[in-house]
Amino acid sequence: MLPESIKQLLAEKQAKDSYRSRIVCRPHDSYVEVDGKHYVNFSGNDYLGLAVDTKLQQRWGEVQLNSGSTGSPLINGYHPSHQALEETICDWLGFESCLLFTSGFTANSSILKNLMTNKQHTIVQDKLNHASLLDGGKEANAKNIRFQHNNIAHLKKRLESVDNYKLIVTEGIFSMDGDHAPIDEVIAAKRQHDAGVMLDDAHGVGVFGKQGEGSLSLSNAKAADIDIFTATFGKAVGTSGAFVCGSQQLIEYLVNHARGYIYSTSFSPVLAEMTRIAIEKLRLEQWRRDKLRDNITYFKNILAELSFEMTGSDSAIQPIVVGDNKSTLLLASEMRKQGFWVTAIRPPTVPAHAGRIRITLTSLHSHQQIKAMLFALKESCERLKICQN
Ligand SMILES: Cc1ncc(COP(=O)(O)O)c(C=O)c1O
């Protein structure tokens, strides 16, 4: 028997227009197929088009490896393909050591929960951090406090209020707003206050840097300035799973203490090898980043032409903030009717009254698709009298 309360909790979600349901989607190129219909896909995180790359798809059939890892990593599930992937990542990003996790959510939450175990210590998180970081912080034994989004003065105030060890936790690119953390200022605050820094660069890795090294390449910071660096393979790398990088000591600690690592079957060796191949490909294929950058610039130009409110984002994530849930859902549905797949993002994923259409751009989009989508968005907003600035 399930708790009686779930019926009411689901009914409350319905009443607030915040009920979620799944839709079977099949991405191809810049399109997504839903119920036999094709829509231009502006909602995925495959920023470089690697998840749907036909040459990479052929490699999946050619990789002669076990489909399953057969165990958790400390039993017998640590395969040579996992080790090779960790080595590739260290070579790519310049960190001393690396550890793979089955997902970014598990990596972030396990690291914070199992590293921050001292009640005298404090986690200081950006208010808009991803749910995996916020949950990890809540579940940790340490104090968990937040600072206003990207507000360095507020971060410093928070750090000043803490005597013992503190870990600043922020993101390279924020997942719902697409803006950057001011990494140089975060590092300066870390130095000034003898703190540690954890950076989740899920949306920066692959996208920024000469070889897709991520958000650090936009700053003066070096890998050695970041104590804990996490990212997922589920965005620009185009596969799934995640990793954490840092010192050898950090990785040894996590191997011994991170329960989400120790007690979980390692992901498939085929996935590890395909992820390694995808990383090697994205390091070499600068044209994917150039195409994405060109699409972002084009998108922003048309956005300005159509007098949409500009956000601070110059990444692949471009939110159009609508406000209430009903209007956000209505706008997404209207866009789908016109052949564009966009997602309505509602609280609690974003703050209250900040529902939005989260548009994501990729290297697969054409200018024509971007322009048509923005004109449809403008026309829908005007007709429905929503999100008008
Ligand atoms: C910033 C950030 N961190 C972590 C995650 C979780 O990664 P994964 O999808 O691999 O669990 C996401 C993905 O949604 C994210 O946006």
The ligand as an SDF file (V2000), in Angstrom:
LIG
                    3D

 16 16  0  0  0  0  0  0  0  0999 V2000
   24.1940   21.7530  -13.7850 C   0  0  0  0  0  0  0  0  0  0  0  0
   23.8170   20.3040  -13.7960 C   0  0  0  0  0  0  0  0  0  0  0  0
   24.4450   19.4620  -12.9700 N   0  0  0  0  0  0  0  0  0  0  0  0
   24.1420   18.1580  -12.9320 C   0  0  0  0  0  0  0  0  0  0  0  0
   23.1720   17.6300  -13.7520 C   0  0  0  0  0  0  0  0  0  0  0  0
   22.8260   16.1840  -13.6460 C   0  0  0  0  0  0  0  0  0  0  0  0
   23.5250   15.4410  -14.5850 O   0  0  0  0  0  0  0  0  0  0  0  0
   22.9480   14.0470  -15.1020 P   0  0  0  0  0  0  0  0  0  0  0  0
   21.8760   14.3760  -16.0760 O   0  0  0  0  0  0  0  0  0  0  0  0
   24.1200   13.3480  -15.6750 O   0  0  0  0  0  0  0  0  0  0  0  0
   22.4020   13.3570  -13.8930 O   0  0  0  0  0  0  0  0  0  0  0  0
   22.5200   18.4520  -14.6650 C   0  0  0  0  0  0  0  0  0  0  0  0
   21.5500   17.8710  -15.6090 C   0  0  0  0  0  0  0  0  0  0  0  0
   20.4440   18.0010  -15.7080 O   0  0  0  0  0  0  0  0  0  0  0  0
   22.8210   19.8380  -14.6660 C   0  0  0  0  0  0  0  0  0  0  0  0
   22.1660   20.6750  -15.4740 O   0  0  0  0  0  0  0  0  0  0  0  0
  1  2  1  0
  2  3  1  0
  2 15  2  0
  3  4  2  0
  4  5  1  0
  5  6  1  0
  5 12  2  0
  6  7  1  0
  7  8  1  0
  8  9  2  0
  8 10  1  0
  8 11  1  0
 12 13  1  0
 12 15  1  0
 13 14  2  0
 15 16  1  0
M  END
$$$$
